[in-house]
Amino acid sequence: MQGSEARPRLTVFRSVAHMDVQVVDDMTGRTIASASTVEPTVKGAHAEGGAGRQHRRARRLSAKTIAERLIEKGVKRVVFDRNGFLYHGRVKAVADAAREAGLEF
């Protein structure tokens, strides 16, 4: 899977505790935007514990952070790269929230 200037690759990395999302133009080897659940803006928004905390962070990561950063740069169409992770849970939440925020893939 490769991204281009017209449709960069939105790649997701999921660890046990955190999520990272990057948008990469593979033709130039440049990262256009990135976001992570360890960023203070995302982490502070859901500091409370309880069930579903990681799922809420994943949705906020995609919908509020990465989509806004991409739309500011004029990117609305991306290729979704789940990076080998199964398409469910937090990975699916990131994809759904990115679509709701206006990204197309």
N, C-alpha and C positions, 0 to 999 in steps of 0.2 A: 504494500500500500504506500503510495506516495502522494504528497501534497504539491500543489503548484502555486504560482502567484495568484491565479484566479480562484483556486480552491485549496487553501492550505489545510494541513492535516491537524486535527484536534486530537491529541493523544492524552490518554488517561493513565495515571499510575495510582494504584491503590495499595497501601500498606495496611497493616493491622489497625493502626490508629489514625492515619491521615490519608488525604487524597491530594494529588498534584495533577494539574491540567496545563498542557502547553499547546500552543498553536505554532506550527513549524511550516515554513516554506522550504520544501526539500530541494528545490531547484537551486536555491542560493545558499542553503544550509543555515538559514537565519531563523531565530525564534521571534515571532511577531508579538506574542503576548503569553503571559503565564500567570497562574494563580495557584495558591496552596491553602490548605486548611490550617496551616501554622501561621499564616499572615495575621497580624493583630486585628484587622478589620473583619475577617471571617471568624477567627477564633473567639474574639470577644463577643460576637453577636449571639453565640450559643454556648456560653460558659456553663450553663446549668447541666447537670448530669441527667441520668434517666435513660429509659429506653428510647431508641431512635435518634440519639444525639448525633452520631456519625452520619446518619442518613440526612438529617436536617442540614448539617454542615456541607455535605456533598451537594445538596440542592442549592444552597446559598452560594457555594463556590461557583457553580456553573451559572446560575441565573443572574446573580447580582454582579459578580466580579468579572469572569472571563467574557461573558457576552457583552457587557458594557464596554470593556476594553477593546474588544474587536470592532464593535459598531462605531466607536470613536475613530478607529483607524480605517473605516470604510469596508470592513470585511463582513459579509453576511452569509456567504456560502462556504462551508468547510466539508472536509471528509472526516468522518468519525473513526478513530483508531482506538479500539478497546484494549490494545496492547496485550492480547492473549488472555485477558481476564474474561470470565463468563459474563454475558449480558444479562445481569440481574442485580438486585440490591443497589449498592451505591453507584456502580457503573451505569446502570439503567437510569438511576435518579439524576445523574449528571447529564445524560443524553436528553432525557425528557425536559429537564429544566432549561437546557440550552435551547431546545426547540421553542419552549414557551417564551423565552426571552428574545426570540427573533432570529436565531441562527437557523440556517437551512442545511440539512444533510439527509 
